[in-house]
């Protein structure tokens, strides 16, 4: 795959998905094991946290990569 052919939108989307999935996994484990939440409720919280981070990070990274 030629990384130089990626558009700024592609790069921002891929990096924000990487950050959001990492944070979502960490949030799930933290809510489930450290906070003692039910696993399904922890999964829902992690999904919401990941979605929010993805939306914010995608916008910020898009602004950075378009410079």
Secondary structure, DSSP 8 states (H G I E B T S, - for coil): --GGG--HHHHHHHHHHHHHHHHHHHHHHIIIIIS---HHHHHHHHHHHHHHHHHHHHHHHHHHHT-
